[in-house]
Amino acid sequence: MNSGTRLALVTGCSRPEGIGFEVCRQLAQQNITVLLTARDAAKALALAAVLREQELDVSGYALDIASAQSVKAMARLIDERYGRLDILVNNATGSTQSPAPASAADLDSAQQVVDVTLFGTWRLIQETLPLLHKSEAARIVNVSSSAGLHGDPVLGLSGQWAGRPAYGIAKAALNALTAKLAAELRDTDIKINAVCPGLTATHPGMAERGARPLAEGVRGIVWAATLTADGPSGDFYRDQQLQAW
Ligand SMILES: NC(=O)c1ccc[n+]([C@@H]2O[C@H](COP(=O)([O-])OP(=O)(O)OC[C@H]3O[C@@H](n4cnc5c(N)ncnc54)[C@H](OP(=O)(O)O)[C@@H]3O)[C@@H](O)[C@H]2O)c1
């Protein structure tokens, strides 16, 4: 990596159809060096190899954000090899919860969702902040969802979609964490925003139900990851449009 090249870390990149993989591709296309990570090292290595075949500067690593040990090891590796981090995209999310309304949700499963989506992301931000402070213009993107908004009448917190409440609750908490960190980092060069990709075709059948193509959903995440110095911090965006949450 040249000294002028930016370095990005993206979490939750275990599938070629997933948002994380496409974020890595679009960032690397901007000549950014990308660390593509997934819980399963073999998947991360294989997906990074696919992007390297496209002459993109992408390396694969194992990273489980629910594991303090794994997160610390990743931060140490970045410190030793690169000495700083410019972009952190927190794309990983917990989603093992079975469908049930909040009144009947299985709380062990709900806790797992919150542990990954909120505390895993929080842990990774804490561990990488010293490296992000070494960047001249660090950007953090928390990939969020309309499920964590009050304003979405269908998928949102007060919407008609009762299933998997822990997901929306965890994303609402992630939005709150975004605001808290932005306030704390107000006088630094670090910007942090939450971004919803919108309904994006990451699983079979989703396109038929109106989900947008992967490249389109990811564009707003890459925008927030590459904001210029006059860009916003502490907000929630979809398609580069500010959303009330
Ligand atoms: N697709 C949509 O329409 C849509 C809409 C709004 C928001 N989003 C958000 O977009 C992001 C990506 O979603 P996606 O649709 O691309 O689905 P996805 O491929 O299932 O992405 C979730 C990723 O999180 C990973 N993950 C789970 N637990 C982890 C942990 N402890 N440590 C590290 N990684 C972990 C999963 O890895 P494993 O394979 O190992 O479980 C997976 O790679 C998520 O934050 C999601 O909430 C998606």
The ligand as an SDF file (V2000), in Angstrom:
LIG
                    3D

 48 52  0  0  0  0  0  0  0  0999 V2000
  -30.4380   -6.6530    2.2330 N   0  0  0  0  0  0  0  0  0  0  0  0
  -31.2430   -5.6940    2.6130 C   0  0  0  0  0  0  0  0  0  0  0  0
  -32.3130   -5.4460    2.0100 O   0  0  0  0  0  0  0  0  0  0  0  0
  -30.8760   -4.8080    3.7760 C   0  0  0  0  0  0  0  0  0  0  0  0
  -31.7410   -3.7470    4.1050 C   0  0  0  0  0  0  0  0  0  0  0  0
  -31.3950   -2.9170    5.1750 C   0  0  0  0  0  0  0  0  0  0  0  0
  -30.2150   -3.1410    5.8750 C   0  0  0  0  0  0  0  0  0  0  0  0
  -29.4010   -4.1810    5.5250 N   0  0  0  0  0  0  0  0  0  0  0  0
  -28.1580   -4.3670    6.2820 C   0  0  0  0  0  0  0  0  0  0  0  0
  -27.0850   -4.6320    5.3980 O   0  0  0  0  0  0  0  0  0  0  0  0
  -26.0920   -5.4200    6.0740 C   0  0  0  0  0  0  0  0  0  0  0  0
  -25.7150   -6.6240    5.2230 C   0  0  0  0  0  0  0  0  0  0  0  0
  -26.8600   -7.4210    5.0140 O   0  0  0  0  0  0  0  0  0  0  0  0
  -26.9800   -8.4890    3.8380 P   0  0  0  0  0  0  0  0  0  0  0  0
  -28.3440   -8.3630    3.3120 O   0  0  0  0  0  0  0  0  0  0  0  0
  -25.8280   -8.3680    2.9210 O   0  0  0  0  0  0  0  0  0  0  0  0
  -26.9500   -9.8780    4.6110 O   0  0  0  0  0  0  0  0  0  0  0  0
  -25.7490  -10.8290    5.1070 P   0  0  0  0  0  0  0  0  0  0  0  0
  -24.9010  -11.2570    3.9640 O   0  0  0  0  0  0  0  0  0  0  0  0
  -26.4050  -11.8970    5.9150 O   0  0  0  0  0  0  0  0  0  0  0  0
  -24.8810   -9.8910    6.0420 O   0  0  0  0  0  0  0  0  0  0  0  0
  -24.7270  -10.0540    7.4040 C   0  0  0  0  0  0  0  0  0  0  0  0
  -23.2990  -10.4490    7.6570 C   0  0  0  0  0  0  0  0  0  0  0  0
  -23.0370  -10.3560    9.0580 O   0  0  0  0  0  0  0  0  0  0  0  0
  -22.1800  -11.4360    9.3650 C   0  0  0  0  0  0  0  0  0  0  0  0
  -22.0850  -11.7010   10.7910 N   0  0  0  0  0  0  0  0  0  0  0  0
  -23.0160  -12.2250   11.6320 C   0  0  0  0  0  0  0  0  0  0  0  0
  -22.5030  -12.3260   12.8720 N   0  0  0  0  0  0  0  0  0  0  0  0
  -21.2170  -11.8670   12.8010 C   0  0  0  0  0  0  0  0  0  0  0  0
  -20.1740  -11.7290   13.7450 C   0  0  0  0  0  0  0  0  0  0  0  0
  -20.3220  -12.1050   15.0330 N   0  0  0  0  0  0  0  0  0  0  0  0
  -18.9810  -11.2190   13.3330 N   0  0  0  0  0  0  0  0  0  0  0  0
  -18.7970  -10.8520   12.0500 C   0  0  0  0  0  0  0  0  0  0  0  0
  -19.7510  -10.9770   11.1040 N   0  0  0  0  0  0  0  0  0  0  0  0
  -20.9500  -11.4690   11.4810 C   0  0  0  0  0  0  0  0  0  0  0  0
  -22.7410  -12.5900    8.5710 C   0  0  0  0  0  0  0  0  0  0  0  0
  -21.7770  -13.6210    8.5100 O   0  0  0  0  0  0  0  0  0  0  0  0
  -22.1510  -15.1950    8.5560 P   0  0  0  0  0  0  0  0  0  0  0  0
  -22.4270  -15.5740    7.1360 O   0  0  0  0  0  0  0  0  0  0  0  0
  -20.9210  -15.8110    9.1110 O   0  0  0  0  0  0  0  0  0  0  0  0
  -23.3490  -15.3340    9.4590 O   0  0  0  0  0  0  0  0  0  0  0  0
  -22.9630  -11.8850    7.2400 C   0  0  0  0  0  0  0  0  0  0  0  0
  -21.7770  -11.8840    6.4920 O   0  0  0  0  0  0  0  0  0  0  0  0
  -26.6770   -5.7760    7.4310 C   0  0  0  0  0  0  0  0  0  0  0  0
  -26.1960   -4.8610    8.4090 O   0  0  0  0  0  0  0  0  0  0  0  0
  -28.1740   -5.5660    7.2210 C   0  0  0  0  0  0  0  0  0  0  0  0
  -28.8520   -5.2540    8.4230 O   0  0  0  0  0  0  0  0  0  0  0  0
  -29.7040   -5.0270    4.4950 C   0  0  0  0  0  0  0  0  0  0  0  0
  1  2  1  0
  2  3  2  0
  2  4  1  0
  4  5  1  0
  4 48  2  0
  5  6  2  0
  6  7  1  0
  7  8  2  0
  8  9  1  0
  8 48  1  0
  9 10  1  0
  9 46  1  0
 10 11  1  0
 11 12  1  0
 11 44  1  0
 12 13  1  0
 13 14  1  0
 14 15  2  0
 14 16  1  0
 14 17  1  0
 17 18  1  0
 18 19  2  0
 18 20  1  0
 18 21  1  0
 21 22  1  0
 22 23  1  0
 23 24  1  0
 23 42  1  0
 24 25  1  0
 25 26  1  0
 25 36  1  0
 26 27  1  0
 26 35  1  0
 27 28  2  0
 28 29  1  0
 29 30  1  0
 29 35  2  0
 30 31  1  0
 30 32  2  0
 32 33  1  0
 33 34  2  0
 34 35  1  0
 36 37  1  0
 36 42  1  0
 37 38  1  0
 38 39  2  0
 38 40  1  0
 38 41  1  0
 42 43  1  0
 44 45  1  0
 44 46  1  0
 46 47  1  0
M  CHG  2   8   1  16  -1
M  END
$$$$
